[in-house]
């Protein structure tokens, strides 16, 4: 079974994307570890020159131990969230970067009607630039997330749960080659 590291691009306590990762981690046949990126500092080459910050080093190690990376991306102003982009900027450092040839899948949840279609599309040039191996066979765009999760962040939509399970099985198969 593939070991996957999941990162939510939202720091919000009631984040639908964090809830989506928690739902994924609780599914049978899934080995998903969720990373908290709230302590990752803003990327600064001067800081990097002095030495990688401990939270970045720890996340690098977790990514190196994982077979794949699952990004749960919100969509902010029709694009990617800064906090998640910042995290990938750190993970792509130093050369060679921890993301090169790492299998990566993207999913996302949004309160709006289009899911995270524009954010997921905006990630494509970033993933290509850092040399990640993006899995694009399936997409999971959760729209109207307030109807999909209850007030406690539990996934209550059986159709989305089935799609999520299928998505994770497909990504795991991709990782396993």
Chimera marker file (.cmm) of the C-alpha trace (Angstrom):
<marker_set name="trace">
<marker id="1" x="0.000" y="0.000" z="0.000" r="1" g="1" b="0" radius="0.5"/>
<marker id="2" x="1.330" y="3.422" z="-0.944" r="1" g="1" b="0" radius="0.5"/>
<marker id="3" x="2.127" y="5.881" z="1.829" r="1" g="1" b="0" radius="0.5"/>
<marker id="4" x="0.753" y="9.304" z="0.864" r="1" g="1" b="0" radius="0.5"/>
<marker id="5" x="1.457" y="12.654" z="2.483" r="1" g="1" b="0" radius="0.5"/>
<marker id="6" x="-1.516" y="15.015" z="2.371" r="1" g="1" b="0" radius="0.5"/>
<marker id="7" x="-1.315" y="18.787" z="2.649" r="1" g="1" b="0" radius="0.5"/>
<marker id="8" x="-4.256" y="21.143" z="2.910" r="1" g="1" b="0" radius="0.5"/>
<marker id="9" x="-3.808" y="24.580" z="1.415" r="1" g="1" b="0" radius="0.5"/>
<marker id="10" x="-6.057" y="26.174" z="4.001" r="1" g="1" b="0" radius="0.5"/>
<marker id="11" x="-5.121" y="27.111" z="7.542" r="1" g="1" b="0" radius="0.5"/>
<marker id="12" x="-8.763" y="27.784" z="8.488" r="1" g="1" b="0" radius="0.5"/>
<marker id="13" x="-10.007" y="25.717" z="11.413" r="1" g="1" b="0" radius="0.5"/>
<marker id="14" x="-13.182" y="24.705" z="9.561" r="1" g="1" b="0" radius="0.5"/>
<marker id="15" x="-11.465" y="24.153" z="6.212" r="1" g="1" b="0" radius="0.5"/>
<marker id="16" x="-13.354" y="21.963" z="3.757" r="1" g="1" b="0" radius="0.5"/>
<marker id="17" x="-10.028" y="20.927" z="2.222" r="1" g="1" b="0" radius="0.5"/>
<marker id="18" x="-8.654" y="19.783" z="5.562" r="1" g="1" b="0" radius="0.5"/>
<marker id="19" x="-11.936" y="17.926" z="6.131" r="1" g="1" b="0" radius="0.5"/>
<marker id="20" x="-11.535" y="16.270" z="2.723" r="1" g="1" b="0" radius="0.5"/>
<marker id="21" x="-8.068" y="15.035" z="3.707" r="1" g="1" b="0" radius="0.5"/>
<marker id="22" x="-9.341" y="13.740" z="7.047" r="1" g="1" b="0" radius="0.5"/>
<marker id="23" x="-12.102" y="11.850" z="5.227" r="1" g="1" b="0" radius="0.5"/>
<marker id="24" x="-9.514" y="10.379" z="2.860" r="1" g="1" b="0" radius="0.5"/>
<marker id="25" x="-7.250" y="9.346" z="5.741" r="1" g="1" b="0" radius="0.5"/>
<marker id="26" x="-10.126" y="7.488" z="7.367" r="1" g="1" b="0" radius="0.5"/>
<marker id="27" x="-10.947" y="5.340" z="4.340" r="1" g="1" b="0" radius="0.5"/>
<marker id="28" x="-10.183" y="1.640" z="4.203" r="1" g="1" b="0" radius="0.5"/>
<marker id="29" x="-7.115" y="0.731" z="2.186" r="1" g="1" b="0" radius="0.5"/>
<marker id="30" x="-5.610" y="4.227" z="2.404" r="1" g="1" b="0" radius="0.5"/>
<marker id="31" x="-2.339" y="5.116" z="4.121" r="1" g="1" b="0" radius="0.5"/>
<marker id="32" x="-2.565" y="8.903" z="4.284" r="1" g="1" b="0" radius="0.5"/>
<marker id="33" x="-0.582" y="11.043" z="6.702" r="1" g="1" b="0" radius="0.5"/>
<marker id="34" x="-1.712" y="14.675" z="6.979" r="1" g="1" b="0" radius="0.5"/>
<marker id="35" x="0.885" y="17.413" z="7.427" r="1" g="1" b="0" radius="0.5"/>
<marker id="36" x="0.142" y="20.688" z="9.193" r="1" g="1" b="0" radius="0.5"/>
<marker id="37" x="1.823" y="23.584" z="7.388" r="1" g="1" b="0" radius="0.5"/>
<marker id="38" x="0.780" y="26.365" z="9.769" r="1" g="1" b="0" radius="0.5"/>
<marker id="39" x="4.347" y="26.802" z="11.042" r="1" g="1" b="0" radius="0.5"/>
<marker id="40" x="6.040" y="26.956" z="7.623" r="1" g="1" b="0" radius="0.5"/>
<marker id="41" x="7.551" y="30.458" z="7.313" r="1" g="1" b="0" radius="0.5"/>
<marker id="42" x="7.301" y="32.626" z="4.233" r="1" g="1" b="0" radius="0.5"/>
<marker id="43" x="9.977" y="31.624" z="1.755" r="1" g="1" b="0" radius="0.5"/>
<marker id="44" x="13.021" y="33.861" z="1.968" r="1" g="1" b="0" radius="0.5"/>
<marker id="45" x="16.292" y="33.031" z="0.227" r="1" g="1" b="0" radius="0.5"/>
<marker id="46" x="18.228" y="34.835" z="2.968" r="1" g="1" b="0" radius="0.5"/>
<marker id="47" x="16.684" y="32.520" z="5.571" r="1" g="1" b="0" radius="0.5"/>
<marker id="48" x="17.452" y="29.519" z="3.370" r="1" g="1" b="0" radius="0.5"/>
<marker id="49" x="21.070" y="30.653" z="3.050" r="1" g="1" b="0" radius="0.5"/>
<marker id="50" x="21.388" y="30.678" z="6.858" r="1" g="1" b="0" radius="0.5"/>
<marker id="51" x="19.908" y="27.182" z="7.079" r="1" g="1" b="0" radius="0.5"/>
<marker id="52" x="16.559" y="25.583" z="6.448" r="1" g="1" b="0" radius="0.5"/>
<marker id="53" x="13.988" y="26.301" z="9.179" r="1" g="1" b="0" radius="0.5"/>
<marker id="54" x="13.188" y="23.250" z="11.342" r="1" g="1" b="0" radius="0.5"/>
<marker id="55" x="9.516" y="23.017" z="10.214" r="1" g="1" b="0" radius="0.5"/>
<marker id="56" x="10.699" y="22.915" z="6.593" r="1" g="1" b="0" radius="0.5"/>
<marker id="57" x="13.342" y="20.256" z="7.342" r="1" g="1" b="0" radius="0.5"/>
<marker id="58" x="10.712" y="18.132" z="9.116" r="1" g="1" b="0" radius="0.5"/>
<marker id="59" x="8.281" y="18.453" z="6.203" r="1" g="1" b="0" radius="0.5"/>
<marker id="60" x="11.062" y="17.587" z="3.731" r="1" g="1" b="0" radius="0.5"/>
<marker id="61" x="11.721" y="14.406" z="5.704" r="1" g="1" b="0" radius="0.5"/>
<marker id="62" x="8.047" y="13.464" z="5.761" r="1" g="1" b="0" radius="0.5"/>
<marker id="63" x="7.777" y="14.039" z="2.013" r="1" g="1" b="0" radius="0.5"/>
<marker id="64" x="10.920" y="11.995" z="1.351" r="1" g="1" b="0" radius="0.5"/>
<marker id="65" x="9.394" y="9.095" z="3.321" r="1" g="1" b="0" radius="0.5"/>
<marker id="66" x="6.130" y="9.282" z="1.367" r="1" g="1" b="0" radius="0.5"/>
<marker id="67" x="5.448" y="7.542" z="-1.930" r="1" g="1" b="0" radius="0.5"/>
<marker id="68" x="3.225" y="10.364" z="-3.134" r="1" g="1" b="0" radius="0.5"/>
<marker id="69" x="1.827" y="13.782" z="-2.281" r="1" g="1" b="0" radius="0.5"/>
<marker id="70" x="-1.855" y="14.713" z="-2.179" r="1" g="1" b="0" radius="0.5"/>
<marker id="71" x="-2.646" y="18.432" z="-2.329" r="1" g="1" b="0" radius="0.5"/>
<marker id="72" x="-6.061" y="19.585" z="-1.129" r="1" g="1" b="0" radius="0.5"/>
<marker id="73" x="-6.309" y="23.014" z="-2.664" r="1" g="1" b="0" radius="0.5"/>
<marker id="74" x="-8.786" y="25.755" z="-1.966" r="1" g="1" b="0" radius="0.5"/>
<marker id="75" x="-9.422" y="28.298" z="-4.693" r="1" g="1" b="0" radius="0.5"/>
<marker id="76" x="-8.695" y="31.902" z="-3.787" r="1" g="1" b="0" radius="0.5"/>
<marker id="77" x="-9.487" y="34.596" z="-6.351" r="1" g="1" b="0" radius="0.5"/>
<marker id="78" x="-9.653" y="31.963" z="-9.109" r="1" g="1" b="0" radius="0.5"/>
<marker id="79" x="-6.167" y="30.644" z="-8.364" r="1" g="1" b="0" radius="0.5"/>
<marker id="80" x="-3.953" y="28.797" z="-5.885" r="1" g="1" b="0" radius="0.5"/>
<marker id="81" x="-3.653" y="29.658" z="-2.199" r="1" g="1" b="0" radius="0.5"/>
<marker id="82" x="-0.474" y="31.459" z="-1.216" r="1" g="1" b="0" radius="0.5"/>
<marker id="83" x="0.172" y="29.328" z="1.858" r="1" g="1" b="0" radius="0.5"/>
<marker id="84" x="0.266" y="26.127" z="-0.205" r="1" g="1" b="0" radius="0.5"/>
<marker id="85" x="2.369" y="27.668" z="-2.973" r="1" g="1" b="0" radius="0.5"/>
<marker id="86" x="4.797" y="28.924" z="-0.312" r="1" g="1" b="0" radius="0.5"/>
<marker id="87" x="5.061" y="25.396" z="1.112" r="1" g="1" b="0" radius="0.5"/>
<marker id="88" x="5.861" y="23.936" z="-2.292" r="1" g="1" b="0" radius="0.5"/>
<marker id="89" x="8.419" y="26.699" z="-2.844" r="1" g="1" b="0" radius="0.5"/>
<marker id="90" x="10.208" y="25.514" z="0.311" r="1" g="1" b="0" radius="0.5"/>
<marker id="91" x="9.856" y="21.841" z="-0.640" r="1" g="1" b="0" radius="0.5"/>
<marker id="92" x="11.444" y="22.509" z="-4.020" r="1" g="1" b="0" radius="0.5"/>
<marker id="93" x="14.564" y="23.741" z="-2.233" r="1" g="1" b="0" radius="0.5"/>
<marker id="94" x="17.438" y="22.930" z="-2.074" r="1" g="1" b="0" radius="0.5"/>
<marker id="95" x="18.452" y="21.444" z="-5.374" r="1" g="1" b="0" radius="0.5"/>
<marker id="96" x="17.674" y="18.613" z="-6.009" r="1" g="1" b="0" radius="0.5"/>
<marker id="97" x="14.215" y="19.263" z="-4.722" r="1" g="1" b="0" radius="0.5"/>
<marker id="98" x="12.073" y="16.818" z="-2.774" r="1" g="1" b="0" radius="0.5"/>
<marker id="99" x="9.281" y="17.113" z="-5.336" r="1" g="1" b="0" radius="0.5"/>
<marker id="100" x="11.261" y="16.066" z="-8.412" r="1" g="1" b="0" radius="0.5"/>
<marker id="101" x="9.554" y="12.987" z="-9.876" r="1" g="1" b="0" radius="0.5"/>
<marker id="102" x="7.342" y="12.681" z="-6.772" r="1" g="1" b="0" radius="0.5"/>
<marker id="103" x="3.827" y="11.515" z="-7.719" r="1" g="1" b="0" radius="0.5"/>
<marker id="104" x="1.391" y="14.346" z="-6.925" r="1" g="1" b="0" radius="0.5"/>
<marker id="105" x="-2.400" y="14.464" z="-7.116" r="1" g="1" b="0" radius="0.5"/>
<marker id="106" x="-4.662" y="17.461" z="-6.583" r="1" g="1" b="0" radius="0.5"/>
<marker id="107" x="-8.196" y="17.604" z="-5.268" r="1" g="1" b="0" radius="0.5"/>
<marker id="108" x="-10.188" y="20.383" z="-3.707" r="1" g="1" b="0" radius="0.5"/>
<marker id="109" x="-13.383" y="21.532" z="-2.069" r="1" g="1" b="0" radius="0.5"/>
<marker id="110" x="-15.099" y="24.880" z="-2.299" r="1" g="1" b="0" radius="0.5"/>
<marker id="111" x="-18.330" y="26.443" z="-1.088" r="1" g="1" b="0" radius="0.5"/>
<marker id="112" x="-18.907" y="27.703" z="-4.643" r="1" g="1" b="0" radius="0.5"/>
<marker id="113" x="-20.465" y="25.963" z="-7.602" r="1" g="1" b="0" radius="0.5"/>
<marker id="114" x="-17.326" y="25.216" z="-9.607" r="1" g="1" b="0" radius="0.5"/>
<marker id="115" x="-15.314" y="23.349" z="-7.027" r="1" g="1" b="0" radius="0.5"/>
<marker id="116" x="-11.658" y="24.249" z="-7.390" r="1" g="1" b="0" radius="0.5"/>
<marker id="117" x="-11.374" y="23.895" z="-11.154" r="1" g="1" b="0" radius="0.5"/>
<marker id="118" x="-9.394" y="27.108" z="-11.688" r="1" g="1" b="0" radius="0.5"/>
<marker id="119" x="-7.014" y="26.468" z="-8.782" r="1" g="1" b="0" radius="0.5"/>
<marker id="120" x="-6.351" y="22.933" z="-9.980" r="1" g="1" b="0" radius="0.5"/>
<marker id="121" x="-5.579" y="24.245" z="-13.457" r="1" g="1" b="0" radius="0.5"/>
<marker id="122" x="-3.305" y="26.935" z="-11.997" r="1" g="1" b="0" radius="0.5"/>
<marker id="123" x="-1.241" y="24.258" z="-10.241" r="1" g="1" b="0" radius="0.5"/>
<marker id="124" x="-0.257" y="22.592" z="-13.528" r="1" g="1" b="0" radius="0.5"/>
<marker id="125" x="2.592" y="24.958" z="-14.536" r="1" g="1" b="0" radius="0.5"/>
<marker id="126" x="3.899" y="24.983" z="-10.956" r="1" g="1" b="0" radius="0.5"/>
<marker id="127" x="4.048" y="21.182" z="-10.784" r="1" g="1" b="0" radius="0.5"/>
<marker id="128" x="5.683" y="21.020" z="-14.199" r="1" g="1" b="0" radius="0.5"/>
<marker id="129" x="8.264" y="23.622" z="-13.224" r="1" g="1" b="0" radius="0.5"/>
<marker id="130" x="9.291" y="21.784" z="-10.058" r="1" g="1" b="0" radius="0.5"/>
<marker id="131" x="9.466" y="18.455" z="-11.865" r="1" g="1" b="0" radius="0.5"/>
<marker id="132" x="6.675" y="16.691" z="-9.983" r="1" g="1" b="0" radius="0.5"/>
<marker id="133" x="4.960" y="13.723" z="-11.596" r="1" g="1" b="0" radius="0.5"/>
<marker id="134" x="1.360" y="14.961" z="-11.716" r="1" g="1" b="0" radius="0.5"/>
<marker id="135" x="-1.378" y="12.319" z="-11.817" r="1" g="1" b="0" radius="0.5"/>
<marker id="136" x="-4.194" y="13.644" z="-13.970" r="1" g="1" b="0" radius="0.5"/>
<marker id="137" x="-6.257" y="10.580" z="-14.840" r="1" g="1" b="0" radius="0.5"/>
<marker id="138" x="-9.056" y="11.591" z="-12.462" r="1" g="1" b="0" radius="0.5"/>
<marker id="139" x="-10.180" y="14.884" z="-10.969" r="1" g="1" b="0" radius="0.5"/>
<marker id="140" x="-12.061" y="15.548" z="-7.780" r="1" g="1" b="0" radius="0.5"/>
<marker id="141" x="-13.738" y="18.943" z="-7.607" r="1" g="1" b="0" radius="0.5"/>
<marker id="142" x="-16.061" y="19.204" z="-4.615" r="1" g="1" b="0" radius="0.5"/>
<marker id="143" x="-18.504" y="22.055" z="-5.062" r="1" g="1" b="0" radius="0.5"/>
<marker id="144" x="-21.126" y="23.318" z="-2.601" r="1" g="1" b="0" radius="0.5"/>
<marker id="145" x="-18.977" y="21.874" z="0.187" r="1" g="1" b="0" radius="0.5"/>
<marker id="146" x="-21.303" y="23.110" z="2.923" r="1" g="1" b="0" radius="0.5"/>
<marker id="147" x="-23.745" y="20.445" z="1.739" r="1" g="1" b="0" radius="0.5"/>
<marker id="148" x="-21.051" y="17.738" z="1.561" r="1" g="1" b="0" radius="0.5"/>
<marker id="149" x="-19.703" y="18.134" z="5.111" r="1" g="1" b="0" radius="0.5"/>
<marker id="150" x="-21.616" y="18.506" z="8.354" r="1" g="1" b="0" radius="0.5"/>
<marker id="151" x="-20.898" y="21.188" z="10.977" r="1" g="1" b="0" radius="0.5"/>
<marker id="152" x="-18.171" y="18.982" z="12.485" r="1" g="1" b="0" radius="0.5"/>
<marker id="153" x="-16.335" y="18.599" z="9.175" r="1" g="1" b="0" radius="0.5"/>
<marker id="154" x="-17.486" y="15.015" z="8.627" r="1" g="1" b="0" radius="0.5"/>
<marker id="155" x="-18.073" y="13.905" z="5.031" r="1" g="1" b="0" radius="0.5"/>
<marker id="156" x="-21.806" y="13.149" z="4.761" r="1" g="1" b="0" radius="0.5"/>
<marker id="157" x="-22.290" y="12.951" z="0.990" r="1" g="1" b="0" radius="0.5"/>
<marker id="158" x="-22.101" y="9.282" z="-0.027" r="1" g="1" b="0" radius="0.5"/>
<marker id="159" x="-21.564" y="10.122" z="-3.696" r="1" g="1" b="0" radius="0.5"/>
<marker id="160" x="-18.546" y="12.303" z="-2.915" r="1" g="1" b="0" radius="0.5"/>
<marker id="161" x="-17.243" y="9.626" z="-0.531" r="1" g="1" b="0" radius="0.5"/>
<marker id="162" x="-17.373" y="7.072" z="-3.371" r="1" g="1" b="0" radius="0.5"/>
<marker id="163" x="-15.634" y="9.490" z="-5.747" r="1" g="1" b="0" radius="0.5"/>
<marker id="164" x="-12.971" y="10.210" z="-3.134" r="1" g="1" b="0" radius="0.5"/>
<marker id="165" x="-12.332" y="6.498" z="-2.595" r="1" g="1" b="0" radius="0.5"/>
<marker id="166" x="-12.073" y="5.926" z="-6.360" r="1" g="1" b="0" radius="0.5"/>
<marker id="167" x="-9.726" y="8.898" z="-6.686" r="1" g="1" b="0" radius="0.5"/>
<marker id="168" x="-7.453" y="7.558" z="-3.939" r="1" g="1" b="0" radius="0.5"/>
<marker id="169" x="-7.417" y="4.047" z="-5.416" r="1" g="1" b="0" radius="0.5"/>
<marker id="170" x="-6.483" y="5.482" z="-8.798" r="1" g="1" b="0" radius="0.5"/>
<marker id="171" x="-3.708" y="7.636" z="-7.351" r="1" g="1" b="0" radius="0.5"/>
<marker id="172" x="-2.345" y="4.693" z="-5.345" r="1" g="1" b="0" radius="0.5"/>
<marker id="173" x="-2.288" y="2.543" z="-8.487" r="1" g="1" b="0" radius="0.5"/>
<marker id="174" x="-0.421" y="5.303" z="-10.299" r="1" g="1" b="0" radius="0.5"/>
<marker id="175" x="2.145" y="5.501" z="-7.499" r="1" g="1" b="0" radius="0.5"/>
<marker id="176" x="2.619" y="1.730" z="-7.463" r="1" g="1" b="0" radius="0.5"/>
<marker id="177" x="3.204" y="1.817" z="-11.204" r="1" g="1" b="0" radius="0.5"/>
<link id1="1" id2="2" r="1" g="1" b="0" radius="0.2"/>
<link id1="2" id2="3" r="1" g="1" b="0" radius="0.2"/>
<link id1="3" id2="4" r="1" g="1" b="0" radius="0.2"/>
<link id1="4" id2="5" r="1" g="1" b="0" radius="0.2"/>
<link id1="5" id2="6" r="1" g="1" b="0" radius="0.2"/>
<link id1="6" id2="7" r="1" g="1" b="0" radius="0.2"/>
<link id1="7" id2="8" r="1" g="1" b="0" radius="0.2"/>
<link id1="8" id2="9" r="1" g="1" b="0" radius="0.2"/>
<link id1="9" id2="10" r="1" g="1" b="0" radius="0.2"/>
<link id1="10" id2="11" r="1" g="1" b="0" radius="0.2"/>
<link id1="11" id2="12" r="1" g="1" b="0" radius="0.2"/>
<link id1="12" id2="13" r="1" g="1" b="0" radius="0.2"/>
<link id1="13" id2="14" r="1" g="1" b="0" radius="0.2"/>
<link id1="14" id2="15" r="1" g="1" b="0" radius="0.2"/>
<link id1="15" id2="16" r="1" g="1" b="0" radius="0.2"/>
<link id1="16" id2="17" r="1" g="1" b="0" radius="0.2"/>
<link id1="17" id2="18" r="1" g="1" b="0" radius="0.2"/>
<link id1="18" id2="19" r="1" g="1" b="0" radius="0.2"/>
<link id1="19" id2="20" r="1" g="1" b="0" radius="0.2"/>
<link id1="20" id2="21" r="1" g="1" b="0" radius="0.2"/>
<link id1="21" id2="22" r="1" g="1" b="0" radius="0.2"/>
<link id1="22" id2="23" r="1" g="1" b="0" radius="0.2"/>
<link id1="23" id2="24" r="1" g="1" b="0" radius="0.2"/>
<link id1="24" id2="25" r="1" g="1" b="0" radius="0.2"/>
<link id1="25" id2="26" r="1" g="1" b="0" radius="0.2"/>
<link id1="26" id2="27" r="1" g="1" b="0" radius="0.2"/>
<link id1="27" id2="28" r="1" g="1" b="0" radius="0.2"/>
<link id1="28" id2="29" r="1" g="1" b="0" radius="0.2"/>
<link id1="29" id2="30" r="1" g="1" b="0" radius="0.2"/>
<link id1="30" id2="31" r="1" g="1" b="0" radius="0.2"/>
<link id1="31" id2="32" r="1" g="1" b="0" radius="0.2"/>
<link id1="32" id2="33" r="1" g="1" b="0" radius="0.2"/>
<link id1="33" id2="34" r="1" g="1" b="0" radius="0.2"/>
<link id1="34" id2="35" r="1" g="1" b="0" radius="0.2"/>
<link id1="35" id2="36" r="1" g="1" b="0" radius="0.2"/>
<link id1="36" id2="37" r="1" g="1" b="0" radius="0.2"/>
<link id1="37" id2="38" r="1" g="1" b="0" radius="0.2"/>
<link id1="38" id2="39" r="1" g="1" b="0" radius="0.2"/>
<link id1="39" id2="40" r="1" g="1" b="0" radius="0.2"/>
<link id1="40" id2="41" r="1" g="1" b="0" radius="0.2"/>
<link id1="41" id2="42" r="1" g="1" b="0" radius="0.2"/>
<link id1="42" id2="43" r="1" g="1" b="0" radius="0.2"/>
<link id1="43" id2="44" r="1" g="1" b="0" radius="0.2"/>
<link id1="44" id2="45" r="1" g="1" b="0" radius="0.2"/>
<link id1="45" id2="46" r="1" g="1" b="0" radius="0.2"/>
<link id1="46" id2="47" r="1" g="1" b="0" radius="0.2"/>
<link id1="47" id2="48" r="1" g="1" b="0" radius="0.2"/>
<link id1="48" id2="49" r="1" g="1" b="0" radius="0.2"/>
<link id1="49" id2="50" r="1" g="1" b="0" radius="0.2"/>
<link id1="50" id2="51" r="1" g="1" b="0" radius="0.2"/>
<link id1="51" id2="52" r="1" g="1" b="0" radius="0.2"/>
<link id1="52" id2="53" r="1" g="1" b="0" radius="0.2"/>
<link id1="53" id2="54" r="1" g="1" b="0" radius="0.2"/>
<link id1="54" id2="55" r="1" g="1" b="0" radius="0.2"/>
<link id1="55" id2="56" r="1" g="1" b="0" radius="0.2"/>
<link id1="56" id2="57" r="1" g="1" b="0" radius="0.2"/>
<link id1="57" id2="58" r="1" g="1" b="0" radius="0.2"/>
<link id1="58" id2="59" r="1" g="1" b="0" radius="0.2"/>
<link id1="59" id2="60" r="1" g="1" b="0" radius="0.2"/>
<link id1="60" id2="61" r="1" g="1" b="0" radius="0.2"/>
<link id1="61" id2="62" r="1" g="1" b="0" radius="0.2"/>
<link id1="62" id2="63" r="1" g="1" b="0" radius="0.2"/>
<link id1="63" id2="64" r="1" g="1" b="0" radius="0.2"/>
<link id1="64" id2="65" r="1" g="1" b="0" radius="0.2"/>
<link id1="65" id2="66" r="1" g="1" b="0" radius="0.2"/>
<link id1="66" id2="67" r="1" g="1" b="0" radius="0.2"/>
<link id1="67" id2="68" r="1" g="1" b="0" radius="0.2"/>
<link id1="68" id2="69" r="1" g="1" b="0" radius="0.2"/>
<link id1="69" id2="70" r="1" g="1" b="0" radius="0.2"/>
<link id1="70" id2="71" r="1" g="1" b="0" radius="0.2"/>
<link id1="71" id2="72" r="1" g="1" b="0" radius="0.2"/>
<link id1="72" id2="73" r="1" g="1" b="0" radius="0.2"/>
<link id1="73" id2="74" r="1" g="1" b="0" radius="0.2"/>
<link id1="74" id2="75" r="1" g="1" b="0" radius="0.2"/>
<link id1="75" id2="76" r="1" g="1" b="0" radius="0.2"/>
<link id1="76" id2="77" r="1" g="1" b="0" radius="0.2"/>
<link id1="77" id2="78" r="1" g="1" b="0" radius="0.2"/>
<link id1="78" id2="79" r="1" g="1" b="0" radius="0.2"/>
<link id1="79" id2="80" r="1" g="1" b="0" radius="0.2"/>
<link id1="80" id2="81" r="1" g="1" b="0" radius="0.2"/>
<link id1="81" id2="82" r="1" g="1" b="0" radius="0.2"/>
<link id1="82" id2="83" r="1" g="1" b="0" radius="0.2"/>
<link id1="83" id2="84" r="1" g="1" b="0" radius="0.2"/>
<link id1="84" id2="85" r="1" g="1" b="0" radius="0.2"/>
<link id1="85" id2="86" r="1" g="1" b="0" radius="0.2"/>
<link id1="86" id2="87" r="1" g="1" b="0" radius="0.2"/>
<link id1="87" id2="88" r="1" g="1" b="0" radius="0.2"/>
<link id1="88" id2="89" r="1" g="1" b="0" radius="0.2"/>
<link id1="89" id2="90" r="1" g="1" b="0" radius="0.2"/>
<link id1="90" id2="91" r="1" g="1" b="0" radius="0.2"/>
<link id1="91" id2="92" r="1" g="1" b="0" radius="0.2"/>
<link id1="92" id2="93" r="1" g="1" b="0" radius="0.2"/>
<link id1="93" id2="94" r="1" g="1" b="0" radius="0.2"/>
<link id1="94" id2="95" r="1" g="1" b="0" radius="0.2"/>
<link id1="95" id2="96" r="1" g="1" b="0" radius="0.2"/>
<link id1="96" id2="97" r="1" g="1" b="0" radius="0.2"/>
<link id1="97" id2="98" r="1" g="1" b="0" radius="0.2"/>
<link id1="98" id2="99" r="1" g="1" b="0" radius="0.2"/>
<link id1="99" id2="100" r="1" g="1" b="0" radius="0.2"/>
<link id1="100" id2="101" r="1" g="1" b="0" radius="0.2"/>
<link id1="101" id2="102" r="1" g="1" b="0" radius="0.2"/>
<link id1="102" id2="103" r="1" g="1" b="0" radius="0.2"/>
<link id1="103" id2="104" r="1" g="1" b="0" radius="0.2"/>
<link id1="104" id2="105" r="1" g="1" b="0" radius="0.2"/>
<link id1="105" id2="106" r="1" g="1" b="0" radius="0.2"/>
<link id1="106" id2="107" r="1" g="1" b="0" radius="0.2"/>
<link id1="107" id2="108" r="1" g="1" b="0" radius="0.2"/>
<link id1="108" id2="109" r="1" g="1" b="0" radius="0.2"/>
<link id1="109" id2="110" r="1" g="1" b="0" radius="0.2"/>
<link id1="110" id2="111" r="1" g="1" b="0" radius="0.2"/>
<link id1="111" id2="112" r="1" g="1" b="0" radius="0.2"/>
<link id1="112" id2="113" r="1" g="1" b="0" radius="0.2"/>
<link id1="113" id2="114" r="1" g="1" b="0" radius="0.2"/>
<link id1="114" id2="115" r="1" g="1" b="0" radius="0.2"/>
<link id1="115" id2="116" r="1" g="1" b="0" radius="0.2"/>
<link id1="116" id2="117" r="1" g="1" b="0" radius="0.2"/>
<link id1="117" id2="118" r="1" g="1" b="0" radius="0.2"/>
<link id1="118" id2="119" r="1" g="1" b="0" radius="0.2"/>
<link id1="119" id2="120" r="1" g="1" b="0" radius="0.2"/>
<link id1="120" id2="121" r="1" g="1" b="0" radius="0.2"/>
<link id1="121" id2="122" r="1" g="1" b="0" radius="0.2"/>
<link id1="122" id2="123" r="1" g="1" b="0" radius="0.2"/>
<link id1="123" id2="124" r="1" g="1" b="0" radius="0.2"/>
<link id1="124" id2="125" r="1" g="1" b="0" radius="0.2"/>
<link id1="125" id2="126" r="1" g="1" b="0" radius="0.2"/>
<link id1="126" id2="127" r="1" g="1" b="0" radius="0.2"/>
<link id1="127" id2="128" r="1" g="1" b="0" radius="0.2"/>
<link id1="128" id2="129" r="1" g="1" b="0" radius="0.2"/>
<link id1="129" id2="130" r="1" g="1" b="0" radius="0.2"/>
<link id1="130" id2="131" r="1" g="1" b="0" radius="0.2"/>
<link id1="131" id2="132" r="1" g="1" b="0" radius="0.2"/>
<link id1="132" id2="133" r="1" g="1" b="0" radius="0.2"/>
<link id1="133" id2="134" r="1" g="1" b="0" radius="0.2"/>
<link id1="134" id2="135" r="1" g="1" b="0" radius="0.2"/>
<link id1="135" id2="136" r="1" g="1" b="0" radius="0.2"/>
<link id1="136" id2="137" r="1" g="1" b="0" radius="0.2"/>
<link id1="137" id2="138" r="1" g="1" b="0" radius="0.2"/>
<link id1="138" id2="139" r="1" g="1" b="0" radius="0.2"/>
<link id1="139" id2="140" r="1" g="1" b="0" radius="0.2"/>
<link id1="140" id2="141" r="1" g="1" b="0" radius="0.2"/>
<link id1="141" id2="142" r="1" g="1" b="0" radius="0.2"/>
<link id1="142" id2="143" r="1" g="1" b="0" radius="0.2"/>
<link id1="143" id2="144" r="1" g="1" b="0" radius="0.2"/>
<link id1="144" id2="145" r="1" g="1" b="0" radius="0.2"/>
<link id1="145" id2="146" r="1" g="1" b="0" radius="0.2"/>
<link id1="146" id2="147" r="1" g="1" b="0" radius="0.2"/>
<link id1="147" id2="148" r="1" g="1" b="0" radius="0.2"/>
<link id1="148" id2="149" r="1" g="1" b="0" radius="0.2"/>
<link id1="149" id2="150" r="1" g="1" b="0" radius="0.2"/>
<link id1="150" id2="151" r="1" g="1" b="0" radius="0.2"/>
<link id1="151" id2="152" r="1" g="1" b="0" radius="0.2"/>
<link id1="152" id2="153" r="1" g="1" b="0" radius="0.2"/>
<link id1="153" id2="154" r="1" g="1" b="0" radius="0.2"/>
<link id1="154" id2="155" r="1" g="1" b="0" radius="0.2"/>
<link id1="155" id2="156" r="1" g="1" b="0" radius="0.2"/>
<link id1="156" id2="157" r="1" g="1" b="0" radius="0.2"/>
<link id1="157" id2="158" r="1" g="1" b="0" radius="0.2"/>
<link id1="158" id2="159" r="1" g="1" b="0" radius="0.2"/>
<link id1="159" id2="160" r="1" g="1" b="0" radius="0.2"/>
<link id1="160" id2="161" r="1" g="1" b="0" radius="0.2"/>
<link id1="161" id2="162" r="1" g="1" b="0" radius="0.2"/>
<link id1="162" id2="163" r="1" g="1" b="0" radius="0.2"/>
<link id1="163" id2="164" r="1" g="1" b="0" radius="0.2"/>
<link id1="164" id2="165" r="1" g="1" b="0" radius="0.2"/>
<link id1="165" id2="166" r="1" g="1" b="0" radius="0.2"/>
<link id1="166" id2="167" r="1" g="1" b="0" radius="0.2"/>
<link id1="167" id2="168" r="1" g="1" b="0" radius="0.2"/>
<link id1="168" id2="169" r="1" g="1" b="0" radius="0.2"/>
<link id1="169" id2="170" r="1" g="1" b="0" radius="0.2"/>
<link id1="170" id2="171" r="1" g="1" b="0" radius="0.2"/>
<link id1="171" id2="172" r="1" g="1" b="0" radius="0.2"/>
<link id1="172" id2="173" r="1" g="1" b="0" radius="0.2"/>
<link id1="173" id2="174" r="1" g="1" b="0" radius="0.2"/>
<link id1="174" id2="175" r="1" g="1" b="0" radius="0.2"/>
<link id1="175" id2="176" r="1" g="1" b="0" radius="0.2"/>
<link id1="176" id2="177" r="1" g="1" b="0" radius="0.2"/>
</marker_set>
